[in-house]
Every structure is written in structure tokens, then in C-alpha cells.
Amino acid sequence: MEQTKDHESYFRKYVALIFKKLKYTYDMNFFDTTNIYFYSDIDDFRTYAYSKDGKRGLPHISLALACTEDRIPLYYDISPGKTADITCFKKYIETKPNNTKIFIFDAGCYSFDVITQLESDKFKSKYICGADISKYEYTSDLYTIELHEQKWDIREAKYNDHRVIEAYNIEHHKQKIEKLDKQIDRIKNLVKTVKGKTIESKRDKVYDLISSLGLKSQIKVNIVKNELELIVAEEKIKKLKNKAKKIILITNIESKASEILEKYLGRIEVEKAFQYLKNPLSIRPIYHGKEVNIRAHGFIVMMGYLQLTILRYYLLQKYNVSVTIDKLLEELQFATCVAIEPKEGKFLTYAGRQLKWIKQLIIDLDLPIIVESNLQSILTGYK
């Protein structure tokens, strides 16, 4: 577990090496965070936090991830569970990632100080970010664009001399409203079913859920005659729903608004990456207790995910074979390793037999893990 002391730094160096060998290029740098839960006690590292998996009341750590449009990871970092998204993003840009790429991140990482920092002489970076702002001056009339067979209403604006794009789509709006309504129903149902030794403990559990969903200013819970009473500020909920109608972006790119919006919607790639990390790669739950072991667990899973995405890209470029990560995992489940031993800081695996193209992949990319596999079906089944 302790063979690689600085896992995250080692990972970045290895990614750079792979990209150099592959001559891999990319345009966009997607960033997001998630959290990972434990079935264990809390400490300074495993802390209570809002669970993006709905695992309320369990300790968590925070996982930050940056990836390319091909879903290949560029960077990851593990932090205490209570670490804010914007703190994770600031830590990332301090590693001085490639500033010729476009940084794309959501409103959870936005502040005007962050975008000012990205524009500074130190970074000189291009960005597209979701922005939690409400007042800006329109600079264009409303117009409609078509993107992925959906119609979007667009208006452009200025905020502190920065370009703002306001976008609205009816389907996107419905999804946001449905999610908010489900959250409110969830709170109401908990009020009816919550269990606890005292009425105060029941109230605290409901309040924890309200807080975790970010609705503290819209919903209150009080104790009235030894019963829980939920107070929903309908006007504030209405304002929240109106706010959910729009995607608001700030950018320093001069491309067409349709191109900016399309790039931002590409953030789904990093969300898909989180899905694969959580299931089927099983980065969570984590059962380790020591921080060094937790970080090692994250490192091993991230290295596995990196190799899957590289293998997927390599198959497409070398053999014109398009295959999903799910299919790769399905074919690799019968792979066997003969031995694993550390050598010169790398994990080398010797296998008895590999397909010729797998051997070439190892030579080309200097992969730290070599497996015997039955991946021939991929090459014959997809050409």
C-alpha cells in the first residue's frame, strides 16, 4: 500500500507519459467532484458531508476528477469529505494543468475570484463555467438554436465585463423541476416516518436531510406540541424553480453561443466517468481505516480506470474498433495474471500468453499491468 507515497502526483506523471507515447491530443478539460462513503467511524479525513449517492449519515471523502472529452482521466485528488467543490478546483488549478485547453466546470466550482484567477497572467486560461448569478445586463435579443435535435432559447449578456450566455430548454427545465419536487416529497415523507428516541432527535434527522439537499433557506422544521411541523416557503421554492429554468454560463471564449453550450453540455463525460468508477469498478464503499490505505485504494482504482480508457482509445485509433468500457470489462473478466512484483517503482505483471496487439500496446505505452486475455472477440466482433 505504501510503495507509491504520493499517489496523485505519480498518477499525473504517468498520464503525461502515456499521452506522450500515444501522441494524444485533446481540447477540453472537464472537472467535477463526487464523494465516496464508508461504513465506519468518522475522523479528520472521513467526515460527514452531503452524499451524492444518497448515503446520508455516513462518513465520506471527496474525489475530484478532471478528464478529457474521451473520458480519459487527467487528474484526481482525494480530500476530506467536507471539502467544498470550489476548494477542490482551486487545488487543481494550482497544479498548473495545461492552460491551452478549455476548462469546463459547473456552478459548484464557480466564484468570480476563480475566473479572475484563471484569466490572470499566471494562468491565462480559457474557461466555460456554470455560474450562480442572477443579475446581468442583456446584450442580445432572444434567439433559438437547435442542438442535438433539441431547441434552446438563447440570450447573451454581460456580468462585470464578462460574457454571459443564458440558455433555456423545456426538457432540461422539466428535469430540474421534477428533481426539486422529488426532494421536497422526500423531506415530507421523512417527517411522517422518521424514527428517534426523542422528538428533538427526529427533528435533527429531518434537518440533516434538508441541509444535505441545499434547501435550508426554503424549508424549516419545527416542534409544535411534541410533533414535527414542516414549514415550506412557497415563494422561495417558486424562485428556485424559476432559477432552475436556465443554464447560465460565463466564458472568455469568443465562439458562437451554440458551440459554447455544446461544449458545456459535454460535462456529461466526467459524470459518466464517476459512474464507471463507482460501478462496476467499485471505488466505493471503502472499508479501509487508515488514510494511507484509503489513498492507495483510490490510486489502484484510478489506475485501472485509466488503463480501460486508454485501451478503449487505442483500439479505436489502431484498429478502428469502437467498444464500450462495459464490453472491455466483460471480456477482461477472465483475464489472468501470473505474478505481480514491484520493480523500479512500477507494478509489473508477467503473463504466460497475450495477443500480439496487446504485447504491442504494452511496448507502446509502457503499461504497468500486463494480462493474459481473451479480447480477440472484440477485434473480430466489431470490424
C-alpha positions as CSV (number, residue, x, y, z in Angstrom):
1,M,0.0,0.0,0.0
2,E,2.9,2.4,0.7
3,Q,5.0,1.6,-2.4
4,T,3.9,4.8,-4.1
5,K,3.8,7.6,-1.4
6,D,2.4,10.4,-3.4
7,H,-0.3,8.6,-5.4
8,E,-1.9,11.6,-7.1
9,S,1.4,13.1,-8.2
10,Y,2.6,9.7,-9.6
11,F,-0.7,9.4,-11.5
12,R,-0.3,12.7,-13.2
13,K,3.3,11.9,-14.3
14,Y,2.1,8.5,-15.6
15,V,-0.7,10.2,-17.6
16,A,1.8,12.6,-19.1
17,L,4.0,9.7,-20.1
18,I,1.1,7.8,-21.7
19,F,-0.1,10.9,-23.6
20,K,3.4,11.5,-25.0
21,K,3.7,7.9,-26.2
22,L,0.3,7.9,-27.7
23,K,0.8,11.5,-29.1
24,Y,-2.7,12.0,-27.7
25,T,-4.3,15.5,-28.1
26,Y,-7.4,16.9,-26.6
27,D,-9.3,20.2,-26.5
28,M,-11.3,20.2,-23.3
29,N,-10.6,19.7,-19.6
30,F,-13.8,18.7,-17.7
31,F,-13.7,19.0,-13.9
32,D,-16.2,17.8,-11.3
33,T,-16.3,16.3,-7.8
34,T,-18.1,13.5,-6.1
35,N,-17.9,11.8,-2.7
36,I,-17.3,8.3,-1.5
37,Y,-18.9,6.8,1.6
38,F,-17.7,4.4,4.3
39,Y,-19.4,2.0,6.7
40,S,-17.1,3.1,9.5
41,D,-16.4,5.8,12.1
42,I,-15.6,9.4,11.3
43,D,-12.2,11.1,11.8
44,D,-10.5,14.2,10.4
45,F,-10.3,12.6,6.9
46,R,-13.6,10.7,6.8
47,T,-16.2,13.4,7.6
48,Y,-19.9,13.8,7.4
49,A,-20.9,15.5,4.2
50,Y,-23.8,15.8,1.7
51,S,-23.9,12.4,0.0
52,K,-24.2,12.5,-3.8
53,D,-25.1,8.8,-3.6
54,G,-27.9,9.4,-1.1
55,K,-26.0,7.8,1.8
56,R,-26.9,10.3,4.5
57,G,-25.4,9.9,7.9
58,L,-22.3,8.1,6.7
59,P,-18.7,9.4,6.7
60,H,-17.3,10.5,3.3
61,I,-14.2,11.5,1.4
62,S,-14.2,13.9,-1.6
63,L,-13.0,12.8,-5.0
64,A,-12.0,15.4,-7.6
65,L,-11.6,14.4,-11.2
66,A,-10.5,16.0,-14.4
67,C,-10.9,14.2,-17.7
68,T,-10.7,14.8,-21.5
69,E,-13.6,14.6,-24.0
70,D,-12.6,10.9,-24.4
71,R,-13.2,10.4,-20.7
72,I,-9.5,9.7,-20.2
73,P,-8.6,11.0,-16.7
74,L,-6.0,13.8,-16.4
75,Y,-6.0,14.3,-12.6
76,Y,-7.6,13.1,-9.5
77,D,-7.4,14.1,-5.9
78,I,-8.8,12.7,-2.6
79,S,-9.7,15.2,0.2
80,P,-11.6,15.1,3.4
81,G,-15.4,14.7,2.9
82,K,-16.3,18.2,4.0
83,T,-14.0,19.8,1.4
84,A,-16.0,22.2,-0.8
85,D,-16.1,21.8,-4.6
86,I,-14.6,25.2,-5.2
87,T,-11.7,24.3,-2.8
88,C,-11.0,21.1,-4.9
89,F,-11.0,23.1,-8.1
90,K,-8.6,25.8,-6.7
91,K,-6.3,23.0,-5.6
92,Y,-6.4,21.5,-9.1
93,I,-5.5,24.7,-11.0
94,E,-2.6,25.2,-8.6
95,T,-1.1,22.1,-10.1
96,K,-0.8,24.2,-13.3
97,P,-2.6,21.9,-15.8
98,N,-2.3,22.6,-19.5
99,N,-3.6,26.1,-20.0
100,T,-4.0,25.7,-23.7
101,K,-7.1,23.5,-23.0
102,I,-10.6,24.8,-22.2
103,F,-11.5,24.3,-18.5
104,I,-15.2,23.3,-18.2
105,F,-16.8,23.2,-14.7
106,D,-20.1,23.7,-13.1
107,A,-21.5,26.3,-10.7
108,G,-20.3,24.4,-7.6
109,C,-16.8,25.5,-8.5
110,Y,-17.7,29.0,-9.6
111,S,-16.7,32.2,-8.0
112,F,-15.7,35.5,-9.6
113,D,-12.3,35.2,-7.9
114,V,-11.8,31.8,-9.6
115,I,-12.4,33.1,-13.1
116,T,-10.3,36.1,-12.4
117,Q,-7.5,33.8,-11.3
118,L,-7.9,31.7,-14.5
119,E,-7.6,34.9,-16.6
120,S,-4.5,36.2,-14.7
121,D,-1.0,36.3,-16.1
122,K,-0.2,33.3,-14.0
123,F,-2.7,31.0,-15.8
124,K,-4.0,32.8,-19.0
125,S,-6.6,30.0,-19.3
126,K,-9.8,29.7,-21.4
127,Y,-12.9,28.5,-19.5
128,I,-16.6,27.8,-19.6
129,C,-18.3,27.6,-16.3
130,G,-21.8,27.3,-14.9
131,A,-22.5,30.5,-12.8
132,D,-24.8,31.1,-9.9
133,I,-25.6,34.7,-10.7
134,S,-28.9,36.4,-11.0
135,K,-28.2,40.0,-12.2
136,Y,-26.6,40.7,-15.5
137,E,-27.2,43.1,-18.5
138,Y,-28.6,41.5,-21.7
139,T,-26.6,42.4,-24.9
140,S,-28.8,40.4,-27.4
141,D,-32.4,39.6,-28.1
142,L,-33.8,36.2,-27.5
143,Y,-33.0,33.7,-30.4
144,T,-33.4,30.0,-30.8
145,I,-30.7,27.4,-31.7
146,E,-31.0,23.6,-32.4
147,L,-28.6,21.4,-30.5
148,H,-28.8,17.6,-30.6
149,E,-32.3,17.8,-32.0
150,Q,-33.4,20.0,-29.2
151,K,-34.4,23.6,-29.3
152,W,-32.7,26.1,-26.9
153,D,-33.7,29.7,-26.3
154,I,-30.5,31.8,-26.0
155,R,-29.8,35.3,-24.8
156,E,-26.3,36.8,-24.3
157,A,-25.4,39.2,-21.6
158,K,-22.5,40.9,-19.6
159,Y,-21.6,40.5,-16.0
160,N,-18.7,42.6,-14.7
161,D,-17.5,42.9,-18.3
162,H,-17.6,39.1,-18.7
163,R,-19.5,37.3,-21.4
164,V,-22.7,35.5,-20.1
165,I,-24.8,33.0,-22.0
166,E,-28.3,32.3,-20.8
167,A,-29.8,29.1,-22.2
168,Y,-33.3,27.5,-21.8
169,N,-34.7,24.2,-22.9
170,I,-38.1,22.9,-21.9
171,E,-36.9,19.3,-21.3
172,H,-34.0,20.4,-19.2
173,H,-36.3,22.6,-17.2
174,K,-38.8,19.7,-16.6
175,Q,-35.9,17.5,-15.3
176,K,-34.8,20.2,-12.9
177,I,-38.3,20.8,-11.6
178,E,-39.1,17.1,-11.2
179,K,-35.9,16.7,-9.2
180,L,-36.8,19.5,-6.9
181,D,-40.4,18.2,-6.4
182,K,-39.0,14.7,-5.5
183,Q,-36.6,16.3,-3.0
184,I,-39.5,18.1,-1.3
185,D,-41.6,14.9,-1.3
186,R,-38.7,13.0,0.2
187,I,-38.5,15.5,3.1
188,K,-42.3,15.4,3.7
189,N,-42.2,11.5,3.8
190,L,-39.3,11.6,6.2
191,V,-41.3,13.8,8.6
192,K,-44.0,11.1,8.6
193,T,-41.7,8.1,9.0
194,V,-38.6,9.3,10.9
195,K,-37.7,7.3,14.0
196,G,-35.8,8.5,17.0
197,K,-35.7,8.3,20.8
198,T,-36.8,11.9,21.2
199,I,-38.7,14.4,19.2
200,E,-35.5,16.5,19.1
201,S,-33.5,13.6,17.5
202,K,-36.3,13.2,14.9
203,R,-36.2,16.9,14.1
204,D,-32.4,16.8,13.7
205,K,-32.6,13.9,11.2
206,V,-35.1,15.8,9.1
207,Y,-33.0,18.9,9.3
208,D,-29.9,16.9,8.2
209,L,-31.8,15.9,5.1
210,I,-33.0,19.4,4.4
211,S,-29.4,20.7,4.8
212,S,-27.9,18.0,2.6
213,L,-30.3,18.9,-0.2
214,G,-29.4,22.5,0.0
215,L,-32.9,23.7,1.0
216,K,-32.2,25.3,4.4
217,S,-33.5,28.7,3.3
218,Q,-36.6,27.3,1.7
219,I,-37.8,24.7,4.2
220,K,-37.8,24.7,8.1
221,V,-38.8,22.1,10.6
222,N,-40.2,23.0,14.0
223,I,-41.5,21.1,17.0
224,V,-45.1,22.0,17.8
225,K,-47.0,20.2,20.6
226,N,-44.4,17.3,20.5
227,E,-45.0,16.9,16.8
228,L,-42.8,17.9,13.8
229,E,-44.1,20.7,11.7
230,L,-42.7,21.4,8.2
231,I,-42.7,25.0,7.0
232,V,-42.2,25.3,3.3
233,A,-41.6,28.9,2.0
234,E,-43.6,28.6,-1.3
235,E,-42.4,31.9,-2.7
236,K,-38.8,30.8,-2.2
237,I,-39.5,27.5,-3.8
238,K,-41.1,29.3,-6.7
239,K,-38.0,31.4,-7.1
240,L,-35.8,28.3,-7.0
241,K,-37.9,26.7,-9.8
242,N,-37.7,29.8,-11.9
243,K,-33.9,29.8,-11.4
244,A,-33.8,26.2,-12.5
245,K,-35.2,27.1,-15.9
246,K,-31.9,28.4,-17.1
247,I,-28.4,27.3,-17.7
248,I,-26.2,30.4,-17.0
249,L,-22.6,30.3,-18.3
250,I,-19.7,32.6,-18.0
251,T,-16.9,32.3,-20.5
252,N,-13.9,34.2,-22.1
253,I,-14.3,32.3,-25.4
254,E,-15.5,34.2,-28.4
255,S,-17.1,31.2,-30.2
256,K,-20.7,31.0,-31.1
257,A,-23.1,30.6,-28.2
258,S,-24.3,27.2,-29.7
259,E,-20.7,26.0,-29.6
260,I,-20.1,27.2,-26.1
261,L,-23.3,25.5,-24.9
262,E,-22.4,22.2,-26.6
263,K,-19.0,22.2,-25.0
264,Y,-20.5,22.8,-21.6
265,L,-23.1,20.0,-22.0
266,G,-20.1,17.7,-22.7
267,R,-19.6,17.7,-18.9
268,I,-21.6,14.5,-19.0
269,E,-18.4,12.8,-19.8
270,V,-16.9,13.3,-16.4
271,E,-20.2,12.3,-14.8
272,K,-20.0,9.0,-16.8
273,A,-16.5,8.6,-15.5
274,F,-17.8,8.8,-12.0
275,Q,-20.5,6.2,-12.8
276,Y,-17.8,3.7,-14.0
277,L,-15.6,4.4,-11.0
278,K,-18.4,3.7,-8.6
279,N,-19.9,0.8,-10.5
280,P,-18.5,-1.5,-11.9
281,L,-15.0,-0.5,-10.7
282,S,-16.3,-0.4,-7.1
283,I,-14.3,2.6,-5.7
284,R,-17.0,2.7,-3.1
285,P,-17.8,1.9,-0.4
286,I,-14.3,1.9,1.1
287,Y,-13.6,-0.4,4.1
288,H,-10.1,0.9,4.9
289,G,-9.5,2.9,8.0
290,K,-6.0,4.4,7.6
291,E,-5.6,7.4,5.3
292,V,-2.6,5.8,3.5
293,N,-4.7,2.8,2.7
294,I,-7.7,4.9,1.6
295,R,-5.4,6.8,-0.8
296,A,-3.9,3.6,-2.1
297,H,-7.3,2.1,-2.8
298,G,-8.3,5.2,-4.8
299,F,-5.0,5.1,-6.7
300,I,-5.4,1.4,-7.7
301,V,-9.0,2.0,-8.9
302,M,-7.9,5.2,-10.8
303,M,-5.0,3.3,-12.5
304,G,-7.5,0.6,-13.6
305,Y,-9.9,3.2,-15.0
306,L,-7.0,5.0,-16.8
307,Q,-6.0,1.8,-18.5
308,L,-9.5,0.9,-19.6
309,T,-10.0,4.4,-21.2
310,I,-6.5,4.2,-22.8
311,L,-7.2,0.7,-24.1
312,R,-10.6,1.9,-25.5
313,Y,-8.9,4.8,-27.2
314,Y,-6.1,2.6,-28.5
315,L,-8.5,0.1,-30.1
316,L,-10.3,2.9,-31.9
317,Q,-7.2,4.5,-33.2
318,K,-5.1,1.4,-34.0
319,Y,-7.8,-1.0,-35.2
320,N,-10.8,1.3,-35.9
321,V,-12.7,-0.7,-33.3
322,S,-15.3,1.2,-31.2
323,V,-16.1,-0.6,-27.9
324,T,-17.6,0.5,-24.7
325,I,-15.8,0.2,-21.3
326,D,-18.6,-2.2,-20.3
327,K,-17.7,-4.5,-23.2
328,L,-14.0,-4.3,-22.3
329,L,-14.7,-5.3,-18.7
330,E,-16.9,-8.1,-19.9
331,E,-14.1,-9.5,-22.0
332,L,-11.4,-8.9,-19.3
333,Q,-13.3,-10.7,-16.5
334,F,-11.5,-13.9,-17.4
335,A,-8.0,-12.3,-17.7
336,T,-5.3,-14.0,-15.6
337,C,-2.1,-12.7,-14.0
338,V,0.8,-15.0,-13.4
339,A,2.8,-12.7,-11.0
340,I,3.0,-9.2,-9.8
341,E,6.2,-7.7,-8.3
342,P,7.5,-4.2,-7.8
343,K,10.4,-3.1,-9.9
344,E,11.8,0.4,-10.2
345,G,8.7,2.0,-8.7
346,K,6.4,0.3,-11.2
347,F,4.0,-2.6,-10.8
348,L,5.0,-5.2,-13.5
349,T,2.9,-8.2,-14.3
350,Y,4.2,-11.1,-16.3
351,A,1.6,-13.3,-18.1
352,G,2.0,-16.5,-20.0
353,R,0.3,-15.6,-23.2
354,Q,-1.0,-12.4,-24.8
355,L,-2.5,-11.5,-28.1
356,K,0.1,-9.8,-30.4
357,W,-1.7,-6.4,-30.3
358,I,-1.8,-6.5,-26.5
359,K,2.0,-7.0,-26.4
360,Q,2.4,-4.1,-28.8
361,L,0.2,-2.0,-26.6
362,I,2.5,-2.8,-23.6
363,I,5.6,-1.8,-25.6
364,D,4.0,1.4,-27.0
365,L,2.5,2.6,-23.7
366,D,4.8,1.1,-21.1
367,L,1.7,-0.1,-19.2
368,P,2.4,-1.2,-15.6
369,I,0.0,-4.2,-15.8
370,I,0.1,-6.9,-18.4
371,V,-2.7,-9.5,-18.5
372,E,-3.5,-12.7,-20.4
373,S,-6.9,-12.1,-22.0
374,N,-9.5,-13.4,-24.5
375,L,-10.0,-10.0,-26.1
376,Q,-9.8,-11.4,-29.7
377,S,-13.6,-11.4,-29.8
378,I,-13.5,-7.6,-29.6
379,L,-11.3,-7.4,-32.7
380,T,-13.4,-10.0,-34.7
381,G,-16.8,-8.8,-33.5
382,Y,-16.5,-5.1,-34.2
383,K,-14.7,-4.8,-37.5
